[in-house]
């Protein structure tokens, strides 16, 4: 399978615990995005990487959230001191970032997501 | 004002009909526009993208873009029950090229 891979698929944790999610993008993709989605809403942007550089973070990303992409390949998203409001689907997507006829190719392909439940 | 506006629906159409899904966006700098389909409990799946004003057809799907009106739409011809899903409009942000999603329109195709 050469698509975007996310682990774990499901995570149940107690409030106050730390959790870490992993995303393996499509191998030739240098842009990687994290989104969060709650029921009835579209995906909300959290952060993105161009290779190993984290270039933008949403205001939604509080100090309890941190993301890394140490070698420009896989990425991790950590949530510290989880709260019930963190319960959501966490989605990772990747795109090539290549230029096609003068336009940046930003077609993003999603992984299956990690569903987090904080109890 | 929200960046991407979509009618949440549900939009209900009979099998074989044309489903029309609409989206408006606020960022005039957006150059690329994406439509994703999301089945319940699954992640979004890219089905169409469009860069230029006008229509782009791919099988039963037609995307339409009007940058002057900041409007993009998706037409699904010969709708099938398997098309029942939420359709997400995602213009890419003009400055950072990050896809920004609307809340999606729920489509129900009934036999």
gemmi code that builds the backbone of each chain (N, CA, C; Angstrom):
import gemmi

chains = {
    "A": [
        ("UNK", (0.843, -1.192, 0.000), (0.000, 0.000, 0.000), (0.883, 1.249, 0.000)),
        ("UNK", (0.747, 2.111, -0.994), (1.613, 3.274, -1.098), (0.897, 4.551, -0.702)),
        ("UNK", (-0.257, 4.457, -0.053), (-0.989, 5.640, 0.361), (-0.455, 6.197, 1.663)),
        ("UNK", (-1.165, 7.201, 2.187), (-0.809, 7.793, 3.471), (-1.265, 6.852, 4.583)),
        ("UNK", (-0.373, 6.600, 5.517), (-0.660, 5.663, 6.598), (-0.649, 6.372, 7.939)),
        ("UNK", (-1.655, 6.121, 8.758), (-1.721, 6.728, 10.078), (-1.868, 5.642, 11.150)),
        ("UNK", (-1.196, 5.867, 12.249), (-1.287, 4.944, 13.380), (-1.298, 5.711, 14.700)),
        ("UNK", (-2.055, 5.232, 15.680), (-3.024, 4.144, 15.574), (-4.296, 4.604, 14.864)),
        ("UNK", (-5.189, 3.701, 14.577), (-6.460, 4.069, 13.968), (-7.416, 4.615, 15.010)),
        ("UNK", (-7.332, 4.063, 16.197), (-8.195, 4.494, 17.298), (-7.345, 4.622, 18.553)),
        ("UNK", (-7.703, 5.629, 19.378), (-7.008, 5.816, 20.648), (-8.009, 6.314, 21.674)),
        ("UNK", (-8.126, 5.595, 22.769), (-8.940, 6.034, 23.889), (-7.984, 6.345, 25.022)),
        ("UNK", (-8.109, 7.513, 25.599), (-7.195, 7.899, 26.663), (-7.949, 8.631, 27.758)),
        ("UNK", (-7.372, 8.633, 28.919), (-7.979, 9.363, 30.028), (-7.540, 10.825, 29.977)),
        ("UNK", (-8.421, 11.668, 30.416), (-8.124, 13.097, 30.454), (-6.830, 13.336, 31.246)),
        ("UNK", (-5.991, 14.169, 30.700), (-4.731, 14.479, 31.363), (-3.536, 13.683, 30.865)),
        ("UNK", (-3.806, 12.609, 30.119), (-2.722, 11.794, 29.579), (-2.192, 12.420, 28.292)),
        ("UNK", (-0.977, 12.013, 27.936), (-0.385, 12.459, 26.667), (-0.600, 11.378, 25.608)),
        ("UNK", (-0.806, 11.802, 24.367), (-0.951, 10.859, 23.265), (-0.082, 11.317, 22.093)),
        ("UNK", (0.354, 10.355, 21.315), (1.157, 10.652, 20.117), (0.631, 9.851, 18.938)),
        ("UNK", (0.472, 10.539, 17.818), (0.005, 9.901, 16.589), (1.119, 9.972, 15.548)),
        ("UNK", (1.127, 8.977, 14.674), (2.141, 8.939, 13.627), (1.500, 8.983, 12.249)),
        ("UNK", (2.155, 9.639, 11.321), (1.714, 9.692, 9.933), (2.894, 9.398, 9.021)),
        ("UNK", (2.696, 8.446, 8.114), (3.677, 8.163, 7.065), (3.081, 8.621, 5.742)),
        ("UNK", (3.615, 9.674, 5.140), (3.039, 10.188, 3.895), (3.422, 9.322, 2.706)),
        ("UNK", (2.843, 9.636, 1.553), (3.271, 9.016, 0.304), (4.736, 9.393, 0.090)),
        ("UNK", (5.562, 8.437, -0.325), (7.012, 8.588, -0.227), (7.574, 9.789, -0.966)),
        ("UNK", (7.071, 10.151, -2.116), (7.664, 11.275, -2.850), (7.035, 12.617, -2.498)),
        ("UNK", (6.114, 12.633, -1.549), (5.434, 13.881, -1.177), (6.254, 14.650, -0.152)),
        ("UNK", (6.500, 15.934, -0.435), (7.291, 16.702, 0.527), (6.440, 17.615, 1.400)),
        ("UNK", (5.151, 17.751, 1.094), (4.274, 18.552, 1.952), (3.388, 17.609, 2.763)),
        ("UNK", (3.286, 17.899, 4.054), (2.493, 17.069, 4.951), (1.636, 17.977, 5.813)),
        ("UNK", (0.370, 17.630, 5.922), (-0.603, 18.447, 6.649), (-1.219, 17.628, 7.777)),
        ("UNK", (-1.565, 18.305, 8.862), (-2.398, 17.727, 9.907), (-3.692, 18.538, 9.992)),
        ("UNK", (-4.799, 17.809, 10.073), (-6.117, 18.415, 10.238), (-6.827, 17.720, 11.400)),
        ("UNK", (-7.822, 18.402, 11.940), (-8.688, 17.814, 12.945), (-10.120, 17.949, 12.459)),
        ("UNK", (-10.898, 16.886, 12.656), (-12.287, 16.931, 12.207), (-13.206, 16.424, 13.301)),
        ("UNK", (-14.225, 17.206, 13.604), (-15.257, 16.792, 14.536), (-16.548, 16.554, 13.773)),
        ("UNK", (-17.501, 15.899, 14.419), (-18.721, 15.467, 13.765), (-19.474, 16.644, 13.155)),
        ("UNK", (-19.813, 16.530, 11.889), (-20.601, 17.557, 11.214), (-19.803, 18.735, 10.690)),
        ("UNK", (-18.499, 18.679, 10.884), (-17.634, 19.771, 10.416), (-16.654, 19.261, 9.376)),
        ("UNK", (-16.141, 20.196, 8.582), (-15.076, 19.820, 7.672), (-13.754, 19.763, 8.412)),
        ("UNK", (-12.724, 19.203, 7.790), (-11.404, 19.178, 8.421), (-10.898, 20.589, 8.708)),
        ("UNK", (-10.370, 20.784, 9.909), (-9.794, 22.074, 10.306), (-8.279, 21.954, 10.288)),
        ("UNK", (-7.647, 22.878, 9.611), (-6.195, 22.864, 9.482), (-5.506, 23.064, 10.835)),
        ("UNK", (-4.505, 22.251, 11.099), (-3.709, 22.412, 12.318), (-2.299, 22.921, 12.009)),
        ("UNK", (-1.596, 22.210, 11.104), (-0.221, 22.588, 10.816), (0.232, 21.899, 9.534)),
        ("UNK", (1.322, 22.436, 8.928), (1.866, 21.725, 7.783), (3.378, 21.856, 7.728)),
        ("UNK", (3.971, 20.875, 7.056), (5.415, 20.790, 6.893), (5.760, 20.797, 5.412)),
        ("UNK", (6.830, 21.489, 5.090), (7.471, 21.378, 3.793), (8.797, 20.687, 4.092)),
        ("UNK", (8.921, 19.442, 3.661), (10.040, 18.610, 4.094), (10.059, 18.579, 5.628)),
        ("UNK", (11.185, 18.918, 6.266), (11.227, 18.825, 7.726), (10.834, 20.134, 8.409)),
        ("UNK", (10.609, 21.184, 7.645), (10.298, 22.499, 8.213), (8.798, 22.661, 8.459)),
        ("UNK", (8.458, 23.025, 9.684), (7.069, 23.315, 10.020), (6.813, 24.772, 9.654)),
        ("UNK", (6.051, 25.010, 8.594), (5.943, 26.350, 8.031), (4.736, 27.138, 8.512)),
        ("UNK", (3.711, 26.468, 8.977), (2.536, 27.202, 9.428), (1.796, 26.399, 10.483)),
        ("UNK", (1.288, 27.122, 11.470), (0.485, 26.509, 12.528), (-0.785, 27.309, 12.700)),
        ("UNK", (-1.884, 26.611, 12.874), (-3.160, 27.272, 13.097), (-3.253, 27.789, 14.531)),
        ("UNK", (-4.116, 28.775, 14.724), (-4.379, 29.246, 16.099), (-5.038, 28.155, 16.922)),
        ("UNK", (-5.637, 27.152, 16.227), (-6.248, 26.023, 16.940), (-5.200, 25.205, 17.675)),
        ("UNK", (-3.959, 25.291, 17.237), (-2.902, 24.468, 17.805), (-2.378, 25.124, 19.071)),
        ("UNK", (-2.949, 24.715, 20.215), (-2.530, 25.305, 21.482), (-1.152, 24.787, 21.863)),
        ("UNK", (-0.652, 25.315, 22.980), (0.675, 24.918, 23.458), (0.733, 23.441, 23.819)),
        ("UNK", (-0.402, 22.821, 23.993), (-0.398, 21.399, 24.354), (-0.130, 20.503, 23.134)),
        ("UNK", (-0.203, 21.096, 21.972), (-0.003, 20.339, 20.736), (1.395, 20.610, 20.192)),
        ("UNK", (2.044, 19.554, 19.746), (3.320, 19.735, 19.059), (3.425, 18.713, 17.935)),
        ("UNK", (4.014, 19.127, 16.850), (4.185, 18.243, 15.703), (5.625, 18.314, 15.242)),
        ("UNK", (6.090, 17.181, 14.745), (7.459, 17.098, 14.237), (7.481, 16.289, 12.950)),
        ("UNK", (8.494, 16.559, 12.159), (8.773, 15.759, 10.967), (10.291, 15.744, 10.814)),
        ("UNK", (10.949, 14.972, 11.671), (12.396, 15.129, 11.868), (13.266, 14.915, 10.637)),
        ("UNK", (12.947, 14.021, 9.774), (13.795, 13.768, 8.602), (13.041, 14.038, 7.312)),
        ("UNK", (11.954, 14.765, 7.414), (11.195, 15.060, 6.213), (10.425, 13.879, 5.673)),
        ("UNK", (10.297, 12.832, 6.495), (9.521, 11.674, 6.029), (8.264, 11.562, 6.881)),
        ("UNK", (8.267, 10.678, 7.907), (7.081, 10.541, 8.743), (6.948, 11.747, 9.673)),
        ("UNK", (5.745, 11.895, 10.222), (5.485, 12.994, 11.157), (4.769, 12.441, 12.383)),
        ("UNK", (4.949, 13.132, 13.500), (4.208, 12.800, 14.714), (3.476, 14.027, 15.215)),
        ("UNK", (2.312, 13.793, 15.775), (1.518, 14.840, 16.421), (1.302, 14.396, 17.864)),
        ("UNK", (1.751, 15.206, 18.808), (1.597, 14.892, 20.220), (0.645, 15.865, 20.873)),
        ("UNK", (-0.238, 15.344, 21.688), (-1.118, 16.174, 22.497), (-0.798, 15.890, 23.952)),
        ("UNK", (-0.424, 16.906, 24.664), (-0.129, 16.748, 26.091), (-1.349, 17.133, 26.921)),
        ("UNK", (-1.491, 16.483, 28.074), (-2.561, 16.806, 29.023), (-3.901, 16.890, 28.294)),
        ("UNK", (-4.277, 15.790, 27.682), (-5.484, 15.779, 26.860), (-6.710, 16.237, 27.635)),
        ("UNK", (-7.607, 16.859, 26.887), (-8.885, 17.340, 27.420), (-10.002, 16.691, 26.608)),
        ("UNK", (-11.206, 16.669, 27.155), (-12.315, 16.046, 26.448), (-12.580, 16.741, 25.123)),
        ("UNK", (-12.331, 18.021, 25.061), (-12.517, 18.763, 23.813), (-11.547, 18.377, 22.715)),
        ("UNK", (-10.529, 17.600, 23.057), (-9.585, 17.131, 22.038), (-10.125, 15.923, 21.285)),
        ("UNK", (-11.217, 15.351, 21.748), (-11.804, 14.189, 21.078), (-12.212, 14.581, 19.661)),
        ("UNK", (-11.660, 13.886, 18.691), (-11.885, 14.213, 17.290), (-11.189, 13.171, 16.430)),
        ("UNK", (-11.369, 13.302, 15.118), (-10.584, 12.527, 14.164), (-9.401, 13.399, 13.759)),
        ("UNK", (-8.212, 12.862, 13.860), (-7.007, 13.582, 13.457), (-6.547, 13.006, 12.120)),
        ("UNK", (-6.518, 13.869, 11.130), (-6.243, 13.460, 9.758), (-4.894, 13.995, 9.305)),
        ("UNK", (-4.171, 13.155, 8.614), (-2.914, 13.545, 8.006), (-3.086, 13.468, 6.498)),
        ("UNK", (-2.505, 14.398, 5.781), (-2.557, 14.389, 4.319), (-1.192, 14.788, 3.784)),
        ("UNK", (-0.915, 14.387, 2.550), (0.351, 14.787, 1.943), (0.125, 15.165, 0.486)),
        ("UNK", (1.034, 15.991, -0.029), (0.990, 16.372, -1.434), (2.408, 16.533, -1.938)),
        ("UNK", (2.571, 16.536, -3.277), (3.924, 16.560, -3.826), (4.588, 17.911, -3.650)),
        ("UNK", (3.799, 18.976, -3.783), (4.410, 20.299, -3.765), (5.173, 20.605, -5.025)),
        ("UNK", (5.006, 19.772, -6.065), (5.727, 20.033, -7.319), (5.006, 21.125, -8.110)),
        ("UNK", (5.704, 21.715, -9.047), (5.129, 22.763, -9.885), (4.697, 22.141, -11.199)),
        ("UNK", (3.463, 22.408, -11.583), (2.872, 21.808, -12.780), (2.284, 22.942, -13.608)),
        ("UNK", (2.855, 23.184, -14.779), (2.421, 24.281, -15.642), (2.346, 25.592, -14.859)),
        ("UNK", (3.337, 25.833, -14.049), (3.412, 27.095, -13.327), (2.575, 27.145, -12.067)),
        ("UNK", (1.836, 26.093, -11.768), (1.020, 26.057, -10.562), (1.592, 25.034, -9.585)),
        ("UNK", (1.567, 25.399, -8.321), (2.016, 24.477, -7.298), (0.985, 23.360, -7.155)),
        ("UNK", (1.449, 22.127, -7.254), (0.563, 20.976, -7.123), (0.285, 20.740, -5.646)),
        ("UNK", (-0.938, 21.034, -5.242), (-1.279, 20.894, -3.819), (-2.378, 19.863, -3.605)),
        ("UNK", (-2.554, 18.962, -4.582), (-3.559, 17.918, -4.393), (-3.167, 17.074, -3.197)),
        ("UNK", (-4.003, 17.112, -2.176), (-3.670, 16.444, -0.922), (-4.418, 15.126, -0.810)),
        ("UNK", (-3.694, 14.097, -0.396), (-4.265, 12.766, -0.223), (-4.226, 12.421, 1.264)),
        ("UNK", (-5.348, 11.953, 1.749), (-5.508, 11.731, 3.182), (-5.237, 10.294, 3.598)),
        ("UNK", (-4.759, 10.155, 4.810), (-4.713, 8.860, 5.462), (-6.075, 8.535, 6.047)),
        ("UNK", (-6.145, 7.393, 6.704), (-7.420, 6.920, 7.238), (-7.806, 7.611, 8.540)),
        ("UNK", (-6.876, 8.350, 9.113), (-7.190, 9.105, 10.318), (-6.969, 8.326, 11.603)),
        ("UNK", (-6.797, 9.062, 12.668), (-6.745, 8.501, 14.018), (-7.899, 9.101, 14.813)),
        ("UNK", (-8.780, 8.241, 15.277), (-9.910, 8.732, 16.071), (-9.519, 8.729, 17.537)),
        ("UNK", (-9.509, 9.914, 18.132), (-9.147, 10.067, 19.538), (-10.390, 10.280, 20.378)),
        ("UNK", (-10.509, 9.495, 21.425), (-11.581, 9.684, 22.401), (-10.939, 9.922, 23.754)),
        ("UNK", (-11.248, 11.054, 24.357), (-10.724, 11.391, 25.689), (-11.853, 11.220, 26.701)),
        ("UNK", (-11.627, 10.337, 27.663), (-12.696, 10.030, 28.636), (-12.351, 10.589, 30.033)),
    ],
    "B": [
        ("UNK", (-16.921, 36.357, 8.590), (-17.291, 35.582, 7.388), (-16.398, 34.352, 7.291)),
        ("UNK", (-17.058, 33.192, 7.103), (-16.299, 31.963, 6.984), (-15.561, 31.974, 5.668)),
        ("UNK", (-14.410, 31.278, 5.645), (-13.596, 31.285, 4.440), (-14.238, 30.499, 3.314)),
        ("UNK", (-14.871, 29.387, 3.657), (-15.478, 28.507, 2.666), (-16.900, 28.208, 3.125)),
        ("UNK", (-17.859, 28.515, 2.279), (-19.260, 28.320, 2.639), (-19.882, 27.232, 1.783)),
        ("UNK", (-20.518, 26.286, 2.434), (-21.272, 25.246, 1.746), (-22.577, 25.045, 2.493)),
        ("UNK", (-23.632, 24.757, 1.758), (-24.890, 24.397, 2.379), (-24.738, 22.994, 2.965)),
        ("UNK", (-25.023, 22.860, 4.251), (-24.765, 21.578, 4.905), (-25.729, 20.486, 4.463)),
        ("UNK", (-26.879, 20.906, 3.888), (-27.849, 19.919, 3.422), (-28.650, 19.330, 4.564)),
        ("UNK", (-29.170, 18.105, 4.419), (-28.850, 17.210, 3.310), (-29.559, 17.578, 2.006)),
        ("UNK", (-28.865, 17.296, 0.910), (-29.434, 17.414, -0.405), (-29.892, 16.026, -0.815)),
        ("UNK", (-31.177, 15.895, -1.086), (-31.731, 14.599, -1.421), (-32.157, 14.601, -2.882)),
        ("UNK", (-31.650, 13.644, -3.658), (-32.006, 13.539, -5.072), (-32.357, 12.097, -5.392)),
        ("UNK", (-33.228, 11.889, -6.380), (-33.540, 10.512, -6.770), (-32.429, 9.921, -7.626)),
        ("UNK", (-32.315, 8.631, -7.603), (-31.339, 7.931, -8.433), (-31.524, 8.331, -9.895)),
        ("UNK", (-30.408, 8.609, -10.562), (-30.446, 8.999, -11.967), (-30.517, 10.497, -12.204)),
        ("UNK", (-30.780, 11.252, -11.176), (-30.895, 12.714, -11.309), (-29.511, 13.361, -11.257)),
        ("UNK", (-29.492, 14.678, -11.525), (-28.267, 15.460, -11.398), (-28.237, 16.105, -10.009)),
        ("UNK", (-27.137, 15.891, -9.308), (-26.942, 16.549, -8.018), (-26.025, 17.741, -8.222)),
        ("UNK", (-26.417, 18.881, -7.670), (-25.636, 20.109, -7.826), (-25.187, 20.596, -6.453)),
        ("UNK", (-23.888, 20.670, -6.257), (-23.303, 21.061, -4.977), (-22.534, 22.365, -5.171)),
        ("UNK", (-22.756, 23.313, -4.283), (-22.209, 24.648, -4.462), (-21.297, 25.059, -3.323)),
        ("UNK", (-20.397, 25.985, -3.637), (-19.413, 26.423, -2.654), (-18.966, 27.839, -3.000)),
        ("UNK", (-18.884, 28.697, -2.009), (-18.289, 30.020, -2.203), (-17.098, 30.148, -1.265)),
        ("UNK", (-16.141, 30.958, -1.676), (-14.915, 31.101, -0.893), (-14.538, 32.573, -0.825)),
        ("UNK", (-13.747, 32.921, 0.169), (-13.456, 34.338, 0.399), (-12.060, 34.754, -0.073)),
        ("UNK", (-11.123, 33.808, -0.188), (-9.735, 34.147, -0.519), (-9.563, 34.301, -2.031)),
        ("UNK", (-9.478, 35.554, -2.484), (-9.355, 35.797, -3.926), (-8.035, 35.289, -4.497)),
        ("UNK", (-7.084, 35.010, -3.618), (-5.792, 34.512, -4.085), (-5.770, 33.027, -4.366)),
        ("UNK", (-6.831, 32.322, -4.047), (-6.863, 30.873, -4.280), (-6.752, 30.567, -5.760)),
        ("UNK", (-5.888, 29.621, -6.092), (-5.655, 29.253, -7.475), (-6.176, 27.868, -7.811)),
        ("UNK", (-6.192, 26.980, -6.824), (-6.593, 25.596, -7.053), (-7.777, 25.267, -6.160)),
        ("UNK", (-8.673, 24.451, -6.699), (-9.906, 24.138, -5.980), (-10.137, 22.640, -6.045)),
        ("UNK", (-10.456, 22.056, -4.906), (-10.578, 20.614, -4.807), (-11.949, 20.229, -4.282)),
        ("UNK", (-12.444, 19.126, -4.783), (-13.642, 18.502, -4.234), (-13.271, 17.141, -3.674)),
        ("UNK", (-13.685, 16.921, -2.424), (-13.455, 15.642, -1.772), (-14.798, 15.007, -1.443)),
        ("UNK", (-14.817, 13.709, -1.468), (-15.985, 12.931, -1.035), (-15.606, 12.235, 0.261)),
        ("UNK", (-16.506, 12.263, 1.224), (-16.239, 11.618, 2.498), (-17.432, 10.771, 2.910)),
        ("UNK", (-17.216, 9.476, 2.946), (-18.240, 8.576, 3.455), (-18.199, 8.610, 4.974)),
        ("UNK", (-19.336, 8.307, 5.585), (-19.452, 8.351, 7.036), (-18.388, 7.483, 7.707)),
        ("UNK", (-17.643, 8.075, 8.609), (-16.626, 7.341, 9.349), (-15.319, 7.131, 8.608)),
        ("UNK", (-15.230, 7.633, 7.379), (-14.018, 7.472, 6.572), (-13.327, 8.811, 6.378)),
        ("UNK", (-12.136, 8.775, 5.803), (-11.400, 10.010, 5.563), (-11.768, 10.573, 4.181)),
        ("UNK", (-11.494, 11.850, 3.946), (-11.836, 12.456, 2.650), (-11.044, 11.833, 1.504)),
        ("UNK", (-11.706, 11.717, 0.372), (-11.117, 11.148, -0.836), (-11.204, 12.189, -1.942)),
        ("UNK", (-10.080, 12.526, -2.555), (-10.057, 13.527, -3.620), (-10.748, 12.984, -4.869)),
        ("UNK", (-11.731, 13.734, -5.390), (-12.427, 13.277, -6.591), (-12.248, 14.217, -7.772)),
        ("UNK", (-12.051, 15.494, -7.528), (-11.917, 16.443, -8.637), (-11.061, 17.619, -8.199)),
        ("UNK", (-10.364, 18.205, -9.160), (-9.709, 19.477, -8.900), (-9.836, 20.341, -10.151)),
        ("UNK", (-9.800, 21.637, -9.954), (-9.939, 22.560, -11.071), (-9.096, 23.785, -10.799)),
        ("UNK", (-8.427, 24.282, -11.849), (-7.563, 25.446, -11.724), (-8.081, 26.636, -12.525)),
        ("UNK", (-8.768, 26.366, -13.634), (-9.139, 27.433, -14.561), (-10.634, 27.695, -14.531)),
        ("UNK", (-11.005, 28.927, -14.839), (-12.414, 29.259, -14.957), (-13.079, 28.372, -15.998)),
        ("UNK", (-14.326, 28.022, -15.750), (-15.060, 27.203, -16.708), (-15.389, 25.851, -16.115)),
        ("UNK", (-15.565, 24.887, -16.993), (-15.975, 23.545, -16.589), (-14.844, 22.544, -16.791)),
        ("UNK", (-14.838, 21.551, -15.941), (-13.933, 20.420, -16.096), (-14.725, 19.155, -15.828)),
        ("UNK", (-14.692, 18.250, -16.809), (-15.497, 17.042, -16.706), (-14.616, 15.832, -16.476)),
        ("UNK", (-15.090, 14.926, -15.617), (-14.393, 13.661, -15.378), (-15.451, 12.614, -15.103)),
        ("UNK", (-15.792, 11.842, -16.129), (-16.836, 10.837, -15.978), (-18.173, 11.487, -15.668)),
        ("UNK", (-18.789, 11.080, -14.573), (-20.098, 11.646, -14.206), (-19.973, 12.970, -13.446)),
        ("UNK", (-18.768, 13.371, -13.169), (-18.539, 14.576, -12.375), (-18.116, 15.750, -13.256)),
        ("UNK", (-18.678, 16.923, -12.971), (-18.252, 18.160, -13.621), (-18.026, 19.211, -12.557)),
        ("UNK", (-16.814, 19.762, -12.528), (-16.529, 20.880, -11.639), (-16.629, 22.166, -12.437)),
        ("UNK", (-17.187, 23.201, -11.819), (-17.335, 24.500, -12.462), (-16.708, 25.556, -11.564)),
        ("UNK", (-15.950, 26.465, -12.164), (-15.256, 27.489, -11.400), (-15.512, 28.857, -11.994)),
        ("UNK", (-15.842, 29.803, -11.134), (-15.995, 31.189, -11.533), (-15.235, 32.023, -10.513)),
        ("UNK", (-13.999, 32.379, -10.847), (-13.154, 33.096, -9.895), (-13.669, 34.501, -9.625)),
        ("UNK", (-14.272, 35.142, -10.613), (-14.791, 36.502, -10.403), (-15.885, 36.504, -9.345)),
        ("UNK", (-16.702, 35.473, -9.357), (-17.783, 35.355, -8.375), (-17.364, 34.568, -7.139)),
        ("UNK", (-16.136, 34.056, -7.149), (-15.606, 33.255, -6.035), (-16.548, 32.099, -5.732)),
        ("UNK", (-16.827, 31.350, -6.775), (-17.835, 30.307, -6.713), (-17.312, 29.067, -7.422)),
        ("UNK", (-17.497, 27.927, -6.784), (-17.117, 26.669, -7.413), (-18.234, 25.669, -7.141)),
        ("UNK", (-18.528, 24.835, -8.116), (-19.607, 23.877, -7.942), (-19.188, 22.508, -8.458)),
        ("UNK", (-19.958, 21.520, -8.061), (-19.751, 20.141, -8.505), (-21.096, 19.583, -8.931)),
        ("UNK", (-21.148, 19.094, -10.163), (-22.342, 18.434, -10.664), (-22.074, 16.941, -10.754)),
        ("UNK", (-23.013, 16.161, -10.287), (-22.912, 14.708, -10.397), (-24.089, 14.254, -11.242)),
        ("UNK", (-23.770, 13.750, -12.437), (-24.830, 13.271, -13.325), (-25.150, 11.819, -13.024)),
        ("UNK", (-26.382, 11.411, -13.373), (-26.800, 10.017, -13.173), (-26.445, 9.553, -11.760)),
        ("UNK", (-26.907, 10.291, -10.780), (-26.552, 10.006, -9.386), (-26.926, 8.580, -8.996)),
        ("UNK", (-26.055, 7.966, -8.228), (-26.253, 6.608, -7.756), (-26.307, 6.595, -6.230)),
        ("UNK", (-26.985, 5.614, -5.644), (-26.997, 5.524, -4.176), (-25.594, 5.503, -3.582)),
        ("UNK", (-24.626, 4.965, -4.323), (-23.250, 4.919, -3.823), (-22.598, 6.308, -3.782)),
        ("UNK", (-23.237, 7.299, -4.396), (-22.739, 8.677, -4.317), (-23.145, 9.351, -3.007)),
        ("UNK", (-23.999, 8.705, -2.242), (-24.437, 9.274, -0.965), (-23.240, 9.414, -0.035)),
        ("UNK", (-22.932, 10.643, 0.313), (-21.741, 10.958, 1.098), (-21.765, 12.453, 1.399)),
        ("UNK", (-20.763, 12.907, 2.120), (-20.565, 14.345, 2.302), (-19.510, 14.818, 1.318)),
        ("UNK", (-19.796, 15.922, 0.642), (-18.882, 16.470, -0.359), (-18.271, 17.756, 0.196)),
        ("UNK", (-16.974, 17.761, 0.235), (-16.215, 18.859, 0.826), (-15.547, 19.678, -0.256)),
        ("UNK", (-15.760, 20.967, -0.200), (-15.109, 21.914, -1.093), (-13.850, 22.414, -0.407)),
        ("UNK", (-12.735, 22.495, -1.138), (-11.470, 22.903, -0.518), (-10.661, 23.771, -1.473)),
        ("UNK", (-10.856, 25.081, -1.415), (-9.928, 25.951, -2.129), (-8.588, 25.939, -1.408)),
        ("UNK", (-7.522, 26.046, -2.153), (-6.253, 26.154, -1.472), (-6.010, 27.616, -1.112)),
        ("UNK", (-5.457, 27.854, 0.062), (-5.200, 29.207, 0.532), (-4.234, 29.905, -0.403)),
        ("UNK", (-4.571, 31.126, -0.792), (-3.773, 31.796, -1.809), (-2.334, 32.032, -1.416)),
        ("UNK", (-2.069, 32.273, -0.145), (-0.705, 32.568, 0.251), (0.120, 31.345, 0.559)),
        ("UNK", (-0.462, 30.397, 1.243), (0.302, 29.255, 1.742), (-0.017, 27.965, 1.012)),
        ("UNK", (-0.962, 28.006, 0.077), (-1.324, 26.822, -0.704), (-1.794, 25.675, 0.175)),
        ("UNK", (-2.483, 25.984, 1.239), (-3.018, 24.964, 2.131), (-4.495, 24.776, 1.828)),
        ("UNK", (-4.932, 23.553, 1.510), (-6.366, 23.334, 1.288), (-7.173, 23.687, 2.539)),
        ("UNK", (-8.185, 24.523, 2.348), (-9.050, 24.978, 3.436), (-10.449, 24.467, 3.166)),
        ("UNK", (-11.019, 23.758, 4.112), (-12.249, 23.023, 3.866), (-13.488, 23.752, 4.363)),
        ("UNK", (-14.568, 23.595, 3.593), (-15.887, 23.940, 4.081), (-16.404, 22.822, 4.975)),
        ("UNK", (-17.583, 23.005, 5.535), (-18.137, 21.977, 6.412), (-18.736, 20.810, 5.647)),
        ("UNK", (-18.883, 20.990, 4.331), (-19.386, 19.896, 3.514), (-20.888, 19.911, 3.340)),
        ("UNK", (-21.320, 19.329, 2.227), (-22.747, 19.146, 1.936), (-23.045, 17.665, 1.924)),
        ("UNK", (-24.027, 17.266, 2.714), (-24.441, 15.873, 2.749), (-25.382, 15.591, 1.579)),
        ("UNK", (-25.035, 14.616, 0.772), (-25.847, 14.217, -0.373), (-26.451, 12.852, -0.104)),
        ("UNK", (-27.752, 12.753, -0.334), (-28.446, 11.477, -0.213), (-29.094, 11.173, -1.557)),
        ("UNK", (-28.734, 10.047, -2.143), (-29.333, 9.607, -3.396), (-30.232, 8.429, -3.065)),
        ("UNK", (-31.533, 8.623, -3.269), (-32.466, 7.557, -2.895), (-32.946, 6.808, -4.136)),
        ("UNK", (-33.085, 5.481, -3.990), (-33.491, 4.642, -5.143), (-34.884, 5.019, -5.629)),
    ],
}
model = gemmi.Model(1)
for chain_id, residues in chains.items():
    chain = gemmi.Chain(chain_id)
    for i, (resn, *xyz) in enumerate(residues, 1):
        res = gemmi.Residue()
        res.name, res.seqid = resn, gemmi.SeqId(i, " ")
        for name, pos in zip(("N", "CA", "C"), xyz):
            atom = gemmi.Atom()
            atom.name, atom.element = name, gemmi.Element(name[0])
            atom.pos, atom.b_iso = gemmi.Position(*pos), 0.0
            res.add_atom(atom)
        chain.add_residue(res)
    model.add_chain(chain)
structure = gemmi.Structure()
structure.add_model(model)
structure.setup_entities()
